[in-house]
Amino acid sequence: MSKPPDLRGHGEKAQVSALRRYGVAFGRFWWDFLVGDTPELLIGAVVVVVVGALLAHHGVARAVTVAAMPVLVIVLLVTSVRRAQQSRRPPRP
């Protein structure tokens, strides 16, 4: 990992610029880590967690909530794989 630049004596503008660079790099890292190439997987994962939380919050039986989570994840993954397969197929004439 590279050493941060020494900003002593360069003024407030250089410090703000360095902070901005680090902030942008931090944001890009998390965007690439969480979203990557498939933003629908991030959205789907958030939806699965929200559905699970809603089921638990509204007093649905624990067995139903525990059974629903893997089913939702499997549906999410199957949907993602099918979309990826369709995007790789050549267009029909």
CORJODA-V837519 format. One record per residue. N is the residue number from 1. RES is the residue in one small letter. PSI is psi in radians with two decimals (999 if undefined). Layout:
BEGIN
N/RES/PSI + N/RES/PSI
END
This chain:
BEGIN
1/m/2.45 + 2/s/2.69 + 3/k/2.37 + 4/p/2.59 + 5/p/2.60 + 6/d/2.02 + 7/l/0.13 + 8/r/2.28 + 9/g/0.07 + 10/h/-0.06 + 11/g/3.00 + 12/e/-0.56 + 13/k/-0.71 + 14/a/-0.64 + 15/q/-0.74 + 16/v/-0.73 + 17/s/-0.75 + 18/a/-0.73 + 19/l/-0.71 + 20/r/-0.77 + 21/r/-0.81 + 22/y/-0.69 + 23/g/-0.76 + 24/v/-0.75 + 25/a/-0.71 + 26/f/-0.80 + 27/g/-0.73 + 28/r/-0.68 + 29/f/-0.88 + 30/w/-0.63 + 31/w/-0.83 + 32/d/-0.66 + 33/f/-0.78 + 34/l/-0.72 + 35/v/-0.87 + 36/g/-2.31 + 37/d/-0.22 + 38/t/1.52 + 39/p/-0.44 + 40/e/-0.46 + 41/l/-0.67 + 42/l/-0.82 + 43/i/-0.75 + 44/g/-0.71 + 45/a/-0.71 + 46/v/-0.72 + 47/v/-0.76 + 48/v/-0.78 + 49/v/-0.73 + 50/v/-0.76 + 51/v/-0.77 + 52/g/-0.74 + 53/a/-0.70 + 54/l/-0.73 + 55/l/-0.76 + 56/a/-0.68 + 57/h/-0.62 + 58/h/0.21 + 59/g/0.33 + 60/v/2.53 + 61/a/2.46 + 62/r/-0.66 + 63/a/-0.67 + 64/v/-0.78 + 65/t/-0.78 + 66/v/-0.61 + 67/a/-0.55 + 68/a/-0.60 + 69/m/-0.91 + 70/p/-0.60 + 71/v/-0.78 + 72/l/-0.70 + 73/v/-0.74 + 74/i/-0.75 + 75/v/-0.73 + 76/l/-0.83 + 77/l/-0.72 + 78/v/-0.74 + 79/t/-0.74 + 80/s/-0.75 + 81/v/-0.72 + 82/r/-0.70 + 83/r/-0.69 + 84/a/-0.71 + 85/q/-0.72 + 86/q/-0.57 + 87/s/-0.34 + 88/r/-0.34 + 89/r/2.50 + 90/p/2.61 + 91/p/2.55 + 92/r/2.51 + 93/p/999
END
